[in-house]
């Protein structure tokens, strides 16, 4: 028997494939539960955490991280750019199992002493593709 949905009825909510707590630790206004990141938002946040983590920062898991912060103080040239791209690729392939397809592009910007990092990834289970972009620059 077919199921028809009236315009007055709420649409059934799709179950989230991946979820993680929102780092802001905010509360949902109605349920008073902690806010939750779902699917691509959860994976994007995980990518951001992995890129900002240096080796040895996580207790009991000293090998997790990309240690990109060290490269920000190296000369901005092709060698450093390739090293940064390789570290990002290795880290995401090793520690983010939810990512299936992955493309990383790092563009050096010597005028602003920064790197523009673009990451295109697809979720392994759903195949949903999305982009993540960030600018990495050294802060004194």
Secondary structure, 3 states (H helix, E strand, C coil): CCCCCCCCCCCCCCCCCCEEECCCCCECCCCCCECEEECHHHHHHHHHHHHHCCCCCCCCCCCCCCCHHHHCCCCCCHHHHHHHHHHHHHHHHHHCCCEEEEEEEEEEECCCCEEEEEEEEEECCCCCEEEEEEEEECCC
